[in-house]
Amino acid sequence: MKRAMLERTVAERISIAMQSRERCLQSTSTQREDCGATEDEIELARRGTSSDPRYAATIAYGLQVYRDPTTTVDEQIEALRSHGFQ
């Protein structure tokens, strides 16, 4: 089976959404900005979303898998595919 790789910008935003400690976020903010996450996008990611619908769908799915992986449904996978993910 072929494994899909997330773009670094998407993976970083999912990571931001999952982080709960401010110190952790501050220590890596430079790295996140280097990969295309502006301060506004970092703040949106902290709230579990993005201004880009593609990133927002991916962040939402990543959080769902992180919090309760047994509740994902086919519609979520189809939503990701509609944004170009395989």
N, CA, C and O atoms as CSV, one atom per row, in Angstrom:
chain,resi,resn,atom,element,x,y,z
A,1,MET,N,N,0.831,-1.170,0.000
A,1,MET,CA,C,0.000,0.000,0.000
A,1,MET,C,C,0.887,1.248,0.000
A,1,MET,O,O,1.867,1.325,0.740
A,2,LYS,N,N,0.538,2.193,-0.815
A,2,LYS,CA,C,1.285,3.440,-0.918
A,2,LYS,C,C,0.951,4.350,0.259
A,2,LYS,O,O,-0.223,4.579,0.548
A,3,ARG,N,N,1.972,4.871,0.942
A,3,ARG,CA,C,1.766,5.783,2.068
A,3,ARG,C,C,1.788,7.210,1.571
A,3,ARG,O,O,2.679,7.604,0.819
A,4,ALA,N,N,0.819,7.971,1.987
A,4,ALA,CA,C,0.757,9.382,1.620
A,4,ALA,C,C,1.569,10.193,2.617
A,4,ALA,O,O,1.579,9.903,3.814
A,5,MET,N,N,2.235,11.195,2.115
A,5,MET,CA,C,3.018,12.084,2.970
A,5,MET,C,C,2.344,13.449,2.988
A,5,MET,O,O,1.940,13.966,1.947
A,6,LEU,N,N,2.229,14.021,4.167
A,6,LEU,CA,C,1.686,15.368,4.283
A,6,LEU,C,C,2.755,16.393,3.967
A,6,LEU,O,O,3.932,16.201,4.271
A,7,GLU,N,N,2.331,17.478,3.356
A,7,GLU,CA,C,3.257,18.596,3.167
A,7,GLU,C,C,3.664,19.096,4.547
A,7,GLU,O,O,2.885,19.018,5.498
A,8,ARG,N,N,4.863,19.601,4.651
A,8,ARG,CA,C,5.346,20.082,5.943
A,8,ARG,C,C,4.435,21.168,6.508
A,8,ARG,O,O,4.193,21.202,7.714
A,9,THR,N,N,3.928,22.056,5.654
A,9,THR,CA,C,3.064,23.132,6.142
A,9,THR,C,C,1.790,22.584,6.774
A,9,THR,O,O,1.308,23.130,7.766
A,10,VAL,N,N,1.245,21.517,6.214
A,10,VAL,CA,C,0.045,20.902,6.775
A,10,VAL,C,C,0.384,20.199,8.086
A,10,VAL,O,O,-0.315,20.372,9.085
A,11,ALA,N,N,1.437,19.421,8.084
A,11,ALA,CA,C,1.837,18.683,9.281
A,11,ALA,C,C,2.136,19.626,10.444
A,11,ALA,O,O,1.768,19.340,11.583
A,12,GLU,N,N,2.795,20.737,10.168
A,12,GLU,CA,C,3.107,21.697,11.224
A,12,GLU,C,C,1.840,22.294,11.820
A,12,GLU,O,O,1.754,22.480,13.034
A,13,ARG,N,N,0.860,22.593,10.980
A,13,ARG,CA,C,-0.383,23.182,11.480
A,13,ARG,C,C,-1.186,22.177,12.297
A,13,ARG,O,O,-1.828,22.552,13.277
A,14,ILE,N,N,-1.159,20.920,11.909
A,14,ILE,CA,C,-1.804,19.891,12.729
A,14,ILE,C,C,-1.094,19.799,14.068
A,14,ILE,O,O,-1.736,19.683,15.112
A,15,SER,N,N,0.231,19.852,14.037
A,15,SER,CA,C,1.009,19.814,15.266
A,15,SER,C,C,0.658,20.979,16.184
A,15,SER,O,O,0.507,20.799,17.392
A,16,ILE,N,N,0.529,22.167,15.615
A,16,ILE,CA,C,0.157,23.340,16.402
A,16,ILE,C,C,-1.207,23.113,17.052
A,16,ILE,O,O,-1.388,23.400,18.235
A,17,ALA,N,N,-2.150,22.604,16.291
A,17,ALA,CA,C,-3.495,22.369,16.812
A,17,ALA,C,C,-3.487,21.378,17.971
A,17,ALA,O,O,-4.311,21.480,18.881
A,18,MET,N,N,-2.568,20.426,17.944
A,18,MET,CA,C,-2.508,19.406,18.980
A,18,MET,C,C,-1.754,19.851,20.225
A,18,MET,O,O,-1.933,19.269,21.296
A,19,GLN,N,N,-0.931,20.853,20.102
A,19,GLN,CA,C,-0.106,21.295,21.223
A,19,GLN,C,C,-0.953,22.041,22.243
A,19,GLN,O,O,-1.813,22.844,21.883
A,20,SER,N,N,-0.708,21.773,23.494
A,20,SER,CA,C,-1.480,22.451,24.526
A,20,SER,C,C,-0.638,23.391,25.374
A,20,SER,O,O,-1.187,24.186,26.138
A,21,ARG,N,N,0.654,23.318,25.258
A,21,ARG,CA,C,1.520,24.151,26.100
A,21,ARG,C,C,2.112,25.296,25.299
A,21,ARG,O,O,2.754,25.086,24.270
A,22,GLU,N,N,1.887,26.514,25.786
A,22,GLU,CA,C,2.362,27.722,25.113
A,22,GLU,C,C,3.878,27.691,24.929
A,22,GLU,O,O,4.373,28.096,23.877
A,23,ARG,N,N,4.620,27.222,25.926
A,23,ARG,CA,C,6.079,27.189,25.841
A,23,ARG,C,C,6.538,26.377,24.633
A,23,ARG,O,O,7.473,26.762,23.931
A,24,CYS,N,N,5.878,25.267,24.404
A,24,CYS,CA,C,6.212,24.413,23.258
A,24,CYS,C,C,5.957,25.154,21.952
A,24,CYS,O,O,6.765,25.082,21.025
A,25,LEU,N,N,4.848,25.857,21.880
A,25,LEU,CA,C,4.520,26.598,20.667
A,25,LEU,C,C,5.526,27.706,20.414
A,25,LEU,O,O,5.953,27.905,19.277
A,26,GLN,N,N,5.911,28.428,21.457
A,26,GLN,CA,C,6.850,29.532,21.288
A,26,GLN,C,C,8.218,29.034,20.853
A,26,GLN,O,O,8.884,29.688,20.050
A,27,SER,N,N,8.643,27.908,21.359
A,27,SER,CA,C,9.983,27.417,21.035
A,27,SER,C,C,10.124,26.992,19.584
A,27,SER,O,O,11.238,26.932,19.063
A,28,THR,N,N,9.023,26.701,18.933
A,28,THR,CA,C,9.115,26.245,17.551
A,28,THR,C,C,8.460,27.203,16.568
A,28,THR,O,O,8.312,26.860,15.395
A,29,SER,N,N,8.064,28.387,17.005
A,29,SER,CA,C,7.352,29.301,16.105
A,29,SER,C,C,8.199,29.723,14.914
A,29,SER,O,O,7.661,29.916,13.824
A,30,THR,N,N,9.497,29.869,15.089
A,30,THR,CA,C,10.363,30.236,13.975
A,30,THR,C,C,10.352,29.152,12.906
A,30,THR,O,O,10.265,29.456,11.716
A,31,GLN,N,N,10.438,27.907,13.316
A,31,GLN,CA,C,10.384,26.806,12.359
A,31,GLN,C,C,9.061,26.816,11.616
A,31,GLN,O,O,9.036,26.594,10.405
A,32,ARG,N,N,7.975,27.065,12.303
A,32,ARG,CA,C,6.660,27.067,11.685
A,32,ARG,C,C,6.544,28.210,10.686
A,32,ARG,O,O,5.989,28.025,9.603
A,33,GLU,N,N,7.053,29.376,11.028
A,33,GLU,CA,C,7.014,30.501,10.105
A,33,GLU,C,C,7.865,30.206,8.876
A,33,GLU,O,O,7.502,30.592,7.765
A,34,ASP,N,N,8.991,29.526,9.065
A,34,ASP,CA,C,9.855,29.171,7.945
A,34,ASP,C,C,9.148,28.260,6.943
A,34,ASP,O,O,9.486,28.270,5.760
A,35,CYS,N,N,8.185,27.484,7.393
A,35,CYS,CA,C,7.502,26.567,6.472
A,35,CYS,C,C,6.192,27.160,5.961
A,35,CYS,O,O,5.379,26.439,5.383
A,36,GLY,N,N,5.977,28.439,6.158
A,36,GLY,CA,C,4.829,29.093,5.552
A,36,GLY,C,C,3.666,29.393,6.463
A,36,GLY,O,O,2.621,29.830,5.983
A,37,ALA,N,N,3.799,29.181,7.738
A,37,ALA,CA,C,2.706,29.478,8.664
A,37,ALA,C,C,2.922,30.866,9.262
A,37,ALA,O,O,3.814,31.064,10.087
A,38,THR,N,N,2.101,31.818,8.841
A,38,THR,CA,C,2.176,33.166,9.400
A,38,THR,C,C,1.653,33.162,10.833
A,38,THR,O,O,1.099,32.166,11.298
A,39,GLU,N,N,1.832,34.274,11.521
A,39,GLU,CA,C,1.306,34.376,12.884
A,39,GLU,C,C,-0.208,34.173,12.897
A,39,GLU,O,O,-0.743,33.519,13.793
A,40,ASP,N,N,-0.897,34.735,11.900
A,40,ASP,CA,C,-2.349,34.544,11.818
A,40,ASP,C,C,-2.698,33.068,11.636
A,40,ASP,O,O,-3.631,32.560,12.258
A,41,GLU,N,N,-1.943,32.391,10.781
A,41,GLU,CA,C,-2.201,30.966,10.556
A,41,GLU,C,C,-1.856,30.132,11.791
A,41,GLU,O,O,-2.518,29.136,12.081
A,42,ILE,N,N,-0.828,30.542,12.506
A,42,ILE,CA,C,-0.490,29.839,13.753
A,42,ILE,C,C,-1.645,29.981,14.733
A,42,ILE,O,O,-2.030,29.008,15.381
A,43,GLU,N,N,-2.197,31.176,14.846
A,43,GLU,CA,C,-3.329,31.391,15.756
A,43,GLU,C,C,-4.547,30.577,15.322
A,43,GLU,O,O,-5.224,29.979,16.159
A,44,LEU,N,N,-4.825,30.552,14.035
A,44,LEU,CA,C,-5.945,29.737,13.546
A,44,LEU,C,C,-5.698,28.257,13.814
A,44,LEU,O,O,-6.613,27.534,14.211
A,45,ALA,N,N,-4.480,27.812,13.602
A,45,ALA,CA,C,-4.152,26.405,13.857
A,45,ALA,C,C,-4.329,26.072,15.334
A,45,ALA,O,O,-4.782,24.978,15.671
A,46,ARG,N,N,-3.979,27.000,16.217
A,46,ARG,CA,C,-4.188,26.779,17.652
A,46,ARG,C,C,-5.664,26.546,17.944
A,46,ARG,O,O,-6.019,25.836,18.885
A,47,ARG,N,N,-6.523,27.158,17.119
A,47,ARG,CA,C,-7.968,26.986,17.292
A,47,ARG,C,C,-8.505,25.812,16.476
A,47,ARG,O,O,-9.708,25.549,16.470
A,48,GLY,N,N,-7.603,25.107,15.785
A,48,GLY,CA,C,-7.992,23.905,15.051
A,48,GLY,C,C,-8.525,24.151,13.663
A,48,GLY,O,O,-9.310,23.354,13.150
A,49,THR,N,N,-8.107,25.259,13.035
A,49,THR,CA,C,-8.596,25.556,11.693
A,49,THR,C,C,-7.535,26.300,10.894
A,49,THR,O,O,-6.396,26.433,11.341
A,50,SER,N,N,-7.907,26.783,9.714
A,50,SER,CA,C,-7.027,27.544,8.850
A,50,SER,C,C,-7.875,28.411,7.931
A,50,SER,O,O,-9.055,28.123,7.726
A,51,SER,N,N,-7.298,29.454,7.384
A,51,SER,CA,C,-8.012,30.266,6.400
A,51,SER,C,C,-8.073,29.549,5.054
A,51,SER,O,O,-8.909,29.882,4.215
A,52,ASP,N,N,-7.212,28.587,4.846
A,52,ASP,CA,C,-7.196,27.776,3.628
A,52,ASP,C,C,-8.076,26.542,3.852
A,52,ASP,O,O,-7.780,25.741,4.739
A,53,PRO,N,N,-9.147,26.367,3.071
A,53,PRO,CA,C,-10.055,25.234,3.278
A,53,PRO,C,C,-9.349,23.870,3.241
A,53,PRO,O,O,-9.750,22.939,3.940
A,54,ARG,N,N,-8.311,23.763,2.430
A,54,ARG,CA,C,-7.560,22.500,2.341
A,54,ARG,C,C,-6.867,22.195,3.665
A,54,ARG,O,O,-6.931,21.076,4.173
A,55,TYR,N,N,-6.205,23.207,4.211
A,55,TYR,CA,C,-5.555,23.027,5.509
A,55,TYR,C,C,-6.573,22.826,6.620
A,55,TYR,O,O,-6.363,22.000,7.508
A,56,ALA,N,N,-7.676,23.570,6.583
A,56,ALA,CA,C,-8.706,23.447,7.619
A,56,ALA,C,C,-9.254,22.022,7.672
A,56,ALA,O,O,-9.416,21.462,8.756
A,57,ALA,N,N,-9.539,21.436,6.516
A,57,ALA,CA,C,-10.054,20.065,6.471
A,57,ALA,C,C,-9.027,19.078,7.018
A,57,ALA,O,O,-9.378,18.138,7.731
A,58,THR,N,N,-7.775,19.293,6.684
A,58,THR,CA,C,-6.720,18.388,7.130
A,58,THR,C,C,-6.478,18.511,8.623
A,58,THR,O,O,-6.308,17.506,9.315
A,59,ILE,N,N,-6.462,19.735,9.120
A,59,ILE,CA,C,-6.284,19.948,10.561
A,59,ILE,C,C,-7.433,19.302,11.331
A,59,ILE,O,O,-7.209,18.617,12.329
A,60,ALA,N,N,-8.664,19.522,10.865
A,60,ALA,CA,C,-9.830,18.939,11.536
A,60,ALA,C,C,-9.728,17.414,11.577
A,60,ALA,O,O,-10.011,16.793,12.602
A,61,TYR,N,N,-9.326,16.825,10.467
A,61,TYR,CA,C,-9.186,15.368,10.424
A,61,TYR,C,C,-8.059,14.899,11.346
A,61,TYR,O,O,-8.211,13.917,12.073
A,62,GLY,N,N,-6.933,15.605,11.309
A,62,GLY,CA,C,-5.813,15.244,12.179
A,62,GLY,C,C,-6.198,15.288,13.647
A,62,GLY,O,O,-5.826,14.401,14.414
A,63,LEU,N,N,-6.942,16.314,14.043
A,63,LEU,CA,C,-7.394,16.411,15.427
A,63,LEU,C,C,-8.356,15.282,15.776
A,63,LEU,O,O,-8.298,14.732,16.876
A,64,GLN,N,N,-9.237,14.938,14.847
A,64,GLN,CA,C,-10.182,13.847,15.086
A,64,GLN,C,C,-9.431,12.533,15.317
A,64,GLN,O,O,-9.729,11.794,16.256
A,65,VAL,N,N,-8.466,12.257,14.459
A,65,VAL,CA,C,-7.685,11.024,14.598
A,65,VAL,C,C,-6.916,11.037,15.911
A,65,VAL,O,O,-6.813,10.010,16.581
A,66,TYR,N,N,-6.379,12.187,16.279
A,66,TYR,CA,C,-5.616,12.317,17.520
A,66,TYR,C,C,-6.503,12.106,18.745
A,66,TYR,O,O,-6.120,11.407,19.683
A,67,ARG,N,N,-7.686,12.711,18.731
A,67,ARG,CA,C,-8.562,12.674,19.906
A,67,ARG,C,C,-9.376,11.390,20.014
A,67,ARG,O,O,-9.547,10.856,21.109
A,68,ASP,N,N,-9.877,10.895,18.894
A,68,ASP,CA,C,-10.755,9.726,18.925
A,68,ASP,C,C,-10.691,8.993,17.583
A,68,ASP,O,O,-11.613,9.107,16.775
A,69,PRO,N,N,-9.625,8.251,17.341
A,69,PRO,CA,C,-9.393,7.644,16.026
A,69,PRO,C,C,-10.448,6.638,15.586
A,69,PRO,O,O,-10.564,6.358,14.393
A,70,THR,N,N,-11.204,6.097,16.502
A,70,THR,CA,C,-12.194,5.087,16.117
A,70,THR,C,C,-13.475,5.688,15.556
A,70,THR,O,O,-14.365,4.949,15.135
A,71,THR,N,N,-13.587,7.018,15.539
A,71,THR,CA,C,-14.834,7.638,15.086
A,71,THR,C,C,-14.721,8.279,13.706
A,71,THR,O,O,-15.646,8.973,13.282
A,72,THR,N,N,-13.632,8.070,13.004
A,72,THR,CA,C,-13.514,8.639,11.663
A,72,THR,C,C,-14.459,7.903,10.710
A,72,THR,O,O,-14.704,6.706,10.860
A,73,VAL,N,N,-14.981,8.640,9.732
A,73,VAL,CA,C,-15.939,8.059,8.797
A,73,VAL,C,C,-15.497,8.324,7.363
A,73,VAL,O,O,-14.663,9.191,7.106
A,74,ASP,N,N,-16.067,7.566,6.440
A,74,ASP,CA,C,-15.703,7.673,5.030
A,74,ASP,C,C,-15.880,9.083,4.479
A,74,ASP,O,O,-15.104,9.517,3.627
A,75,GLU,N,N,-16.890,9.798,4.955
A,75,GLU,CA,C,-17.130,11.151,4.467
A,75,GLU,C,C,-15.939,12.071,4.744
A,75,GLU,O,O,-15.648,12.969,3.954
A,76,GLN,N,N,-15.261,11.847,5.853
A,76,GLN,CA,C,-14.087,12.652,6.173
A,76,GLN,C,C,-12.961,12.378,5.187
A,76,GLN,O,O,-12.259,13.296,4.765
A,77,ILE,N,N,-12.795,11.133,4.828
A,77,ILE,CA,C,-11.773,10.768,3.847
A,77,ILE,C,C,-12.125,11.377,2.495
A,77,ILE,O,O,-11.251,11.900,1.804
A,78,GLU,N,N,-13.381,11.315,2.119
A,78,GLU,CA,C,-13.818,11.900,0.845
A,78,GLU,C,C,-13.616,13.417,0.842
A,78,GLU,O,O,-13.249,13.994,-0.182
A,79,ALA,N,N,-13.853,14.054,1.976
A,79,ALA,CA,C,-13.627,15.511,2.070
A,79,ALA,C,C,-12.157,15.825,1.828
A,79,ALA,O,O,-11.835,16.792,1.138
A,80,LEU,N,N,-11.271,15.023,2.387
A,80,LEU,CA,C,-9.835,15.234,2.149
A,80,LEU,C,C,-9.500,15.007,0.678
A,80,LEU,O,O,-8.728,15.766,0.093
A,81,ARG,N,N,-10.064,13.994,0.094
A,81,ARG,CA,C,-9.814,13.729,-1.336
A,81,ARG,C,C,-10.309,14.883,-2.216
A,81,ARG,O,O,-9.702,15.195,-3.241
A,82,SER,N,N,-11.408,15.507,-1.810
A,82,SER,CA,C,-11.921,16.627,-2.591
A,82,SER,C,C,-10.973,17.823,-2.575
A,82,SER,O,O,-11.073,18.723,-3.410
A,83,HIS,N,N,-10.047,17.818,-1.609
A,83,HIS,CA,C,-9.026,18.853,-1.524
A,83,HIS,C,C,-7.703,18.425,-2.137
A,83,HIS,O,O,-6.692,19.113,-1.997
A,84,GLY,N,N,-7.714,17.276,-2.822
A,84,GLY,CA,C,-6.527,16.846,-3.547
A,84,GLY,C,C,-5.662,15.816,-2.854
A,84,GLY,O,O,-4.617,15.437,-3.384
A,85,PHE,N,N,-6.070,15.350,-1.677
A,85,PHE,CA,C,-5.310,14.314,-0.996
A,85,PHE,C,C,-5.707,12.952,-1.541
A,85,PHE,O,O,-6.865,12.732,-1.895
A,86,GLN,N,N,-4.750,12.042,-1.609
A,86,GLN,CA,C,-5.001,10.704,-2.150
A,86,GLN,C,C,-5.341,9.741,-1.048
A,86,GLN,O,O,-5.585,8.564,-1.311
